[in-house]
Amino acid sequence: MKTCNGSTQQEAEPFALLVEEGLLSAEELAAAGSAAAYRDIEIERILRYEYDIPRRKLLEALSWYHRCAWVEYDERLPVPPELLQNLDGNRLCLSLWFPAIRDGDTVIIAAHNPHDPMVHEEVKQFISAARYEFRVALAEDILFFIQDYLNATSNHIIGNERTGLAFWRNTLARWRTRLACYRTDFAEARTYLSLLRGGLGLITIGRALLRSGKTDLLTPLYWMMILAGFATVLFGLYSYRRIKTGIMSPPRHQTLVEVTAATLYVLENYQFVDAKPTEHTPKGTMLARLADMLPNSCVFIEPSL
């Protein structure tokens, strides 16, 4: 357990920019450093969850201190599989670094301390690249990367795969809900049509009994049947018209086919992972362009602002 005052000051020093920007006082930063040292956790966790400092502000402070860019955890990052080969998740958890991005011949490393020479040596030992770019990241974000890409079980989809499947699952769920609403409206309209038919039946029976003229004592009852029939017809007609005028236009057969085709177009890359991906010509319909929305969809959402 950390108890050294020098260690406390050293941990709080990277976040001095927060004091300059007025997000917290110097006393609060020192108190956060002491609490982190006493509880043997990262000071960024204290600042984020107990002092409500936004994640983006913590990253900006670390970037300003280390004079480098920062990396934020995002499950949509397409981490190349070749970067993950022969990596030990437990060792990366101790060193706090992760190969997050490949940009040409440069591999971008997310590191909690981007200037640590031991991290540099370890990266060169496990990652083969012409150039390396070290960017600062929160320890929590690095652990998220490791957990998502290295410590997941073999039958557990990771990162952008999970995002894509969840996106299309939610899309199809919205369509299923919409179709269920149409089905409910149509069933209700069918019920009111049955009421209308029943009202017409009452009117027909009442008029037939009146024309028979067999018993004058029952004439008021026959008229009550006719009036009840008219009331039922008016209620059924009004309700049926209300549904017909208020219902949205139901999806046509071709629309449903297009949604299914667009969904399969994306899912086939996850169902046949061993096959070489095929090129697809972009379609002109709006539903087919749902695939373009996929990179903007995310399952893991963190309050960054």
MIDO-437482 format. One line per 10 residues: their letters; for each residue x, y, z of C-alpha. Coordinates in nm, 4 decimals, always signed. Layout:
a) X,Y,Z  ...
***
This chain:
mktcngstqq) +0.0000,+0.0000,+0.0000  +0.1268,+0.3434,-0.0938  +0.1812,+0.5845,+0.1941  +0.4705,+0.8032,+0.0770  +0.4003,+1.1757,+0.0397  +0.6377,+1.1923,-0.2565  +0.4411,+0.9213,-0.4309  +0.1192,+1.1130,-0.3615  +0.2567,+1.4323,-0.5171  +0.3935,+1.2411,-0.8133
eaepfallve) +0.0529,+1.0852,-0.8826  -0.1285,+1.4188,-0.8569  +0.1211,+1.6133,-1.0685  -0.0148,+1.5001,-1.4116  -0.3525,+1.6498,-1.3252  -0.2296,+1.9961,-1.2317  -0.4065,+2.1360,-1.5378  -0.7379,+2.0629,-1.3658  -0.6431,+2.3108,-1.0936  -0.5401,+2.5740,-1.3479
egllsaeela) -0.8734,+2.5355,-1.5273  -1.0643,+2.5697,-1.1997  -1.2200,+2.2252,-1.2056  -1.0964,+2.1596,-0.8517  -0.8700,+2.3242,-0.5959  -0.5126,+2.2331,-0.5142  -0.6298,+2.1048,-0.1753  -0.8841,+1.8762,-0.3417  -0.6225,+1.7421,-0.5817  -0.3857,+1.6725,-0.2921
aagsaaayrd) -0.6663,+1.5029,-0.1017  -0.7485,+1.2887,-0.4052  -0.3811,+1.1894,-0.4319  -0.3691,+1.0934,-0.0644  -0.6916,+0.8919,-0.0960  -0.5583,+0.7110,-0.4043  -0.2296,+0.6288,-0.2265  -0.4063,+0.5102,+0.0858  -0.6534,+0.2897,-0.1071  -0.3866,+0.1749,-0.3564
ieierilrye) -0.5859,+0.2745,-0.6637  -0.5281,+0.5150,-0.9505  -0.5895,+0.8808,-0.8712  -0.7868,+0.9157,-1.1934  -1.0564,+0.6885,-1.0478  -1.0885,+0.9163,-0.7445  -1.1083,+1.2258,-0.9647  -1.3586,+1.0734,-1.2028  -1.6006,+0.8958,-0.9737  -1.5744,+1.0968,-0.6515
ydiprrklle) -1.4966,+1.4459,-0.7825  -1.7055,+1.4057,-1.1025  -1.4271,+1.5185,-1.3358  -1.5262,+1.4239,-1.6952  -1.3157,+1.1593,-1.8630  -1.2282,+1.3935,-2.1487  -1.0881,+1.6493,-1.9041  -0.8687,+1.3849,-1.7411  -0.7353,+1.2846,-2.0824  -0.6667,+1.6463,-2.1751
alswyhrcaw) -0.4742,+1.6943,-1.8500  -0.2657,+1.3818,-1.9111  -0.2040,+1.4865,-2.2717  -0.0873,+1.8300,-2.1590  +0.1417,+1.6773,-1.8955  +0.2980,+1.4119,-2.1211  +0.3046,+1.6357,-2.4311  +0.1420,+1.3732,-2.6524  -0.1966,+1.2795,-2.7958  -0.4446,+1.0648,-2.6025
veyderlpvp) -0.6461,+0.7519,-2.6797  -0.9918,+0.6790,-2.5447  -1.1469,+0.3331,-2.5241  -1.3896,+0.2749,-2.8086  -1.5123,-0.0722,-2.8940  -1.5584,+0.0376,-3.2554  -1.1813,+0.0629,-3.3087  -1.0832,-0.2037,-3.5631  -0.7792,-0.3407,-3.3806  -0.5892,-0.5595,-3.6322
pellqnldgn) -0.5759,-0.9236,-3.5186  -0.2056,-0.9498,-3.5984  -0.1338,-0.6956,-3.3235  -0.2975,-0.9214,-3.0664  -0.0934,-1.2330,-3.1399  +0.1250,-1.3626,-2.8573  +0.0135,-1.0884,-2.6192  -0.0259,-1.1771,-2.2526  -0.3228,-0.9958,-2.1029  -0.1949,-1.0283,-1.7466
rlclslwfpa) +0.1398,-0.8770,-1.8395  -0.0296,-0.5883,-2.0199  -0.2454,-0.5272,-1.7125  +0.0702,-0.4803,-1.5084  +0.2484,-0.2635,-1.7675  -0.0719,-0.0778,-1.8674  -0.0303,-0.0550,-2.2446  -0.2227,-0.1855,-2.5453  -0.1729,-0.1733,-2.9261  -0.4854,+0.0182,-3.0242
irdgdtviia) -0.4395,+0.1344,-3.3840  -0.2316,+0.0580,-3.6925  -0.1822,+0.3558,-3.9229  +0.0189,+0.2411,-4.2236  +0.3548,+0.1221,-4.0937  +0.2969,+0.2940,-3.7572  +0.1441,+0.1185,-3.4560  -0.0226,+0.3499,-3.2063  +0.0210,+0.2318,-2.8487  -0.2166,+0.3366,-2.5727
ahnphdpmvh) -0.0073,+0.3595,-2.2569  -0.0734,+0.4898,-1.9093  +0.2806,+0.6281,-1.9027  +0.3871,+0.6849,-2.2648  +0.7406,+0.7839,-2.1629  +0.8198,+0.4761,-1.9541  +1.1310,+0.3111,-2.1078  +1.0244,-0.0301,-1.9764  +0.6964,+0.0019,-2.1672  +0.8917,+0.0929,-2.4809
eevkqfisaa) +1.1125,-0.2140,-2.4464  +0.8124,-0.4394,-2.3880  +0.6269,-0.2990,-2.6884  +0.9254,-0.3588,-2.9174  +0.9528,-0.7123,-2.7825  +0.5943,-0.8097,-2.8664  +0.4887,-0.5718,-3.1467  +0.6692,-0.5679,-3.4790  +0.6399,-0.2355,-3.6609  +0.8533,+0.0152,-3.8491
ryefrvalae) +0.7428,+0.2991,-3.6220  +0.5720,+0.3335,-3.2855  +0.3601,+0.6196,-3.1576  +0.2849,+0.6266,-2.7867  -0.0299,+0.8016,-2.6693  -0.1495,+0.8451,-2.3146  -0.4648,+0.6684,-2.1945  -0.6475,+0.6192,-1.8698  -0.5607,+0.2985,-1.6872  -0.9295,+0.2072,-1.6888
dilffiqdyl) -0.9464,+0.2413,-2.0666  -0.6414,+0.0190,-2.1149  -0.7993,-0.2464,-1.8941  -1.1167,-0.2209,-2.1032  -0.9123,-0.2848,-2.4188  -0.7382,-0.5835,-2.2609  -1.0596,-0.7313,-2.1266  -1.2433,-0.6870,-2.4546  -0.9767,-0.8083,-2.6980  -0.7533,-1.0438,-2.5004
natsnhiign) -0.9368,-1.1872,-2.2004  -1.2644,-1.2704,-2.3785  -1.3519,-1.6363,-2.4169  -1.3200,-1.7984,-2.7591  -1.6967,-1.8002,-2.8175  -1.7392,-1.4394,-2.7074  -1.7527,-1.1780,-2.9837  -1.5494,-0.8672,-2.9201  -1.5438,-0.4988,-2.9902  -1.6815,-0.3908,-3.3254
ertglafwrn) -1.8309,-0.7364,-3.3883  -2.0528,-0.6998,-3.0843  -2.1403,-0.3464,-3.1894  -2.2480,-0.4546,-3.5366  -2.4647,-0.7402,-3.4181  -2.6265,-0.5271,-3.1505  -2.6966,-0.2502,-3.4021  -2.8808,-0.4834,-3.6376  -3.0558,-0.6628,-3.3553  -3.1933,-0.3297,-3.2358
tlarwrtrla) -3.2887,-0.2318,-3.5914  -3.4831,-0.5526,-3.6459  -3.6410,-0.5189,-3.3014  -3.7746,-0.1748,-3.3978  -3.9199,-0.3203,-3.7174  -4.0744,-0.6079,-3.5240  -4.2317,-0.3619,-3.2799  -4.3648,-0.1519,-3.5653  -4.5173,-0.4544,-3.7356  -4.6698,-0.5632,-3.4037
cyrtdfaear) -4.8345,-0.2216,-3.3757  -4.9782,-0.2614,-3.7260  -5.1058,-0.6060,-3.6369  -5.2737,-0.4711,-3.3229  -5.4364,-0.1861,-3.5169  -5.5625,-0.4218,-3.7848  -5.7035,-0.6580,-3.5212  -5.8812,-0.3664,-3.3552  -6.0193,-0.2526,-3.6911  -6.1406,-0.6061,-3.7573
tylsllrggl) -6.3188,-0.6042,-3.4202  -6.4997,-0.2806,-3.5048  -6.5981,-0.4216,-3.8434  -6.7504,-0.7166,-3.6578  -6.9448,-0.4719,-3.4382  -7.0623,-0.2924,-3.7490  -7.1771,-0.6226,-3.8985  -7.3527,-0.7127,-3.5738  -7.5321,-0.3763,-3.5697  -7.6520,-0.4256,-3.9268
glitigrall) -7.7738,-0.7709,-3.8232  -7.9794,-0.6230,-3.5387  -8.1326,-0.3664,-3.7732  -8.2206,-0.6358,-4.0277  -8.3776,-0.8636,-3.7649  -8.5758,-0.5763,-3.6082  -8.7141,-0.4622,-3.9430  -8.8057,-0.8185,-4.0369  -8.9963,-0.8653,-3.7105  -9.1746,-0.5326,-3.7572
rsgktdlltp) -9.2902,-0.6319,-4.1062  -9.4212,-0.9642,-3.9790  -9.6771,-0.7718,-3.7679  -9.7684,-1.0799,-3.5630  -9.7640,-0.9238,-3.2140  -9.8162,-0.5531,-3.1581  -9.7112,-0.5849,-2.7950  -9.3519,-0.6587,-2.9003  -9.3282,-0.3630,-3.1413  -9.1351,-0.1419,-2.8873
lywmmilagf) -8.8843,-0.4241,-2.8420  -8.8319,-0.4466,-3.2154  -8.7715,-0.0718,-3.2350  -8.5210,-0.0998,-2.9480  -8.3376,-0.3660,-3.1452  -8.3239,-0.1349,-3.4488  -8.2004,+0.1593,-3.2369  -7.9392,-0.0612,-3.0698  -7.8298,-0.1760,-3.4132  -7.7968,+0.1847,-3.5353
atvlfglysy) -7.5952,+0.2755,-3.2231  -7.3647,-0.0231,-3.2734  -7.3195,+0.0616,-3.6420  -7.2352,+0.4248,-3.5667  -6.9884,+0.3287,-3.2916  -6.8206,+0.0644,-3.5068  -6.8040,+0.2925,-3.8106  -6.6608,+0.5829,-3.6091  -6.3956,+0.3621,-3.4424  -6.3014,+0.1935,-3.7699
rriktgimsp) -6.2637,+0.5282,-3.9472  -6.0549,+0.6632,-3.6596  -5.8072,+0.3768,-3.6950  -5.7980,+0.3992,-4.0754  -5.7286,+0.7726,-4.0739  -5.4755,+0.7569,-3.7876  -5.2730,+0.4519,-3.8874  -4.9400,+0.4970,-4.0655  -4.8903,+0.3434,-4.4054  -4.7841,-0.0181,-4.3456
prhqtlvevt) -4.4520,-0.1322,-4.4930  -4.4883,-0.2952,-4.8308  -4.3451,-0.6301,-4.9276  -4.0495,-0.4791,-5.1134  -3.9583,-0.2625,-4.8126  -3.9367,-0.5661,-4.5842  -3.7267,-0.7476,-4.8433  -3.4857,-0.4534,-4.8569  -3.4502,-0.4446,-4.4778  -3.3766,-0.8171,-4.4707
aatlyvleny) -3.1239,-0.7873,-4.7541  -2.9423,-0.4976,-4.5887  -2.9294,-0.6880,-4.2599  -2.7853,-1.0017,-4.4191  -2.5333,-0.7887,-4.6081  -2.3789,-0.6831,-4.2751  -2.4261,-1.0052,-4.0788  -2.2606,-1.2272,-4.3395  -1.9233,-1.0802,-4.2426  -1.9778,-1.2132,-3.8907
qfvdakpteh) -2.1276,-1.5479,-3.9881  -1.8467,-1.6419,-4.2269  -1.5402,-1.5010,-4.0552  -1.3023,-1.7447,-4.2274  -1.4085,-1.6425,-4.5780  -1.2557,-1.3518,-4.7628  -1.4880,-1.0494,-4.7505  -1.6563,-0.9692,-5.0795  -1.7032,-0.6289,-5.2324  -2.0585,-0.4937,-5.2422
tpkgtmlarl) -2.1879,-0.2142,-5.4585  -2.3600,+0.0519,-5.2454  -2.7358,+0.0526,-5.2965  -2.9418,+0.3611,-5.3586  -3.2268,+0.2987,-5.1152  -3.2394,+0.4522,-4.7704  -3.2804,+0.1180,-4.5966  -2.9770,-0.0275,-4.7699  -2.7754,+0.2711,-4.6520  -2.8428,+0.1671,-4.2925
admlpnscvf) -2.5123,-0.0146,-4.3218  -2.3383,+0.3242,-4.3354  -2.4791,+0.4009,-3.9908  -2.2980,+0.1065,-3.8355  -1.9661,+0.2820,-3.7571  -2.1606,+0.5420,-3.5578  -2.3360,+0.2823,-3.3445  -2.1789,+0.1815,-3.0149  -2.2817,-0.0618,-2.7425  -2.0363,+0.0656,-2.4812
iepsl) -2.1194,+0.4293,-2.4081  -1.9178,+0.6303,-2.1596  -1.9932,+0.9918,-2.0579  -1.6954,+1.1626,-2.2178  -1.8222,+1.5194,-2.2145
***
